[in-house]
Amino acid sequence: MRRPSPPVVVAVVVILLIAGAGVWWLLRPRGDSPIVLHGNVDIRQVSLAFKVGERIAEMRAEEGDHVARGQVLATLESTSLGLRLAQAQAQVAVQNEVLRRLQAGNRPQEIAQADANMRAAQADARVARQTLERLRAISQGTGGRAVSREELDQAAANAKAADAKVDALRKAHELSVAGAREEDIAQARAQRDAAQAESALAKQALEDAQLKAPVDAVVRSRMLEPGDMASPQRPVYALAVIHPKWVRAYVSEANLSRIKPGQSARVTTDSAPDRPIDGRVGYIASVAEFTPKNVETEDLRTSLVYEVRVNVDDPDDRLRLGMPATVVLPGTVAATP
C-alpha cells in the first residue's frame, strides 16, 4: 500500500487543528462576556395627608420642588384647634386645683370651726340633761302634780336630740381633721390625668396642622389647594424619594449563576449613553417568573427570568421614575459544578 507523502500528513494535521479550534471556539465558556440587562428606573413614593380634618390655609410646595426632611409643605386653619387647646389647658388647671385642695386637707380655720360647733353642741346637751334631771326631781317631790308627763317626755327627747347632735358634730370634727379620703384623692388624680391627656391630644392636633416632609424627596403631585377640606383619607402631596433609586431588570436562568449581590454594575440611559452611573446588585429574586411584556431581552418571551434590582447612586438626580435604563454587569466565569 502506498504511504501518503509528508505534505499530505501535514495538511491533514493542520485541518484537524483548525477543526478542533473551531469546535473549542463554539463550545468555549462565555462567562467572560459582560451581561447586558434592560429595565426601568424605580423609586419609592410617599403619599402625604393631614391627620386632622380642617380647611387648608396654605400650600408651600410646587410640583418638581426638592424638599428636605422636616420641611413644612402645607398648613391648616388653626383657630379652632388653638381654642380647643386653650380649653383643655384650662381644664387641667381646674383639676390640678381640685387635687391640690384634697391633698392639703382642711384649713386650720375649718378645723377650729368644726371643733367650736362640737363644743357648742356639747354645752346644749349638758343643758338639756340638766333640765331633764330638774324636772324629774320636781315631779318626784310633788308626786307628779307640778310637772306633767308630757313635759318630762319633751325634756327627755330634747336631751336625746342634743346627744345625737354632739355625736354628729364630733364625727364631722374627726373627718375635718383626717382630711380627704384616699379614694377621693385617687379619683381627683385620675381626672387630672385625663385632662392632661386631652390637653396633649389638642396640642398634637395643633402640631399636626403643619404637614411636613418625612424624607428628602421631590414633589411629584399636588392634589389639593388652599380652601380645600383636608382629611386623613385625602392625600395632599405625592413625593418621590430621592434615595435610594434602583433599576428593576430581569435576568435569564442561563446567566443567573453569573451575578451575585454586591456585584458592581454600570447603568446608562438613552438620554446620556456616554455618562454611565455606578451601581451594585442589591436584590436577586429567588422565584422565577414569566418575562413581563414590558421587558426587552434577547430570549424568548416564554422563558423564565428572575428579577434583579441594581441600586444606583444618583447625586445629580438624572434618573426619573419609569425611565428605561441599560445595566451592564462585568463578565464573570460561573463556577463549575
Secondary structure, 3 states (H helix, E strand, C coil): CCCCCHHHHHHHHHHHHHHHHHHHHHHCCCCCCCEEEEEEEEEEEEEECCCCCEEEEEECCCCCCEECCCCEEEEECCHHHHHHHHHHHHHHHHHHHHHHHHHHCCCHHHHHHHHHHHHHHHHHHHHHHHHHHHHHHHHHHCCCCCCCHHHHHHHHHHHHHHHHHHHHHHHHHHHHHHCCCHHHHHHHHHHHHHHHHHHHHHHHHHHCCEEECCCCEEEEEECCCCCCEECCCCCCEEEEEEEEEEEEEEEEHHHHHHCCCCCEEEEEECCEEEEEEEEEEEEECCCCEECCCCCCCCCCCCCEEEEEEEEECCCCCCCCCCCEEEEEECCCCCCCC
